[in-house]
Amino acid sequence: MPEAIKVLSQEIALSATQGNTVSNASLVRVVNITSNFALLTKRDSANTVLGSLTIGPNDSAYGEAYIIKQPSDTIEANVATTLYACSVGYF
């Protein structure tokens, strides 16, 4: 990922019951704040699952991920308040 990022929104806790566009972001930084693995799911505006991935615990090298998405796509966590997200840009 890029060495420098520009923060474009406030960080939010991802829900396990409702997807979030994260301020209609195209690039999202997601971090796992727990010591457990967490599943992130990406859906389109029709609520169709586009994909999912596991983000490792915060004490591992896999505690964060950068997600490229369409502004209308949503992301959600499998367990509430395990994943936090904010819209970012890079240069």
C-alpha positions, 0 to 999 in steps of 0.5 A: 500500500502507499507510503502516505495516505490522506484521511478523507472521513472520520473512522467508524465502527463497521456493523454486523447487521448493516453495510456502510459505504464509508462516506461513499469511499472508493478506497477504504482503510480497514483495521481490526482492533481485536485479538480475533480474526474478523471477516469483512464482506463487500456488497453492491447497491443491490445487496449482492455479495461481491466478496469477503476476506479475513482480516487478522488480529491487531497483534499480527501483520494482518491487522489492516487492509485497504479495500477498493470499491465503488462509492455505492458498495458497502462493507460490513463486519461479521461481528460489530465493533471489531473492524473500523474503517475510514475513507482514504486517498493516497499520493 
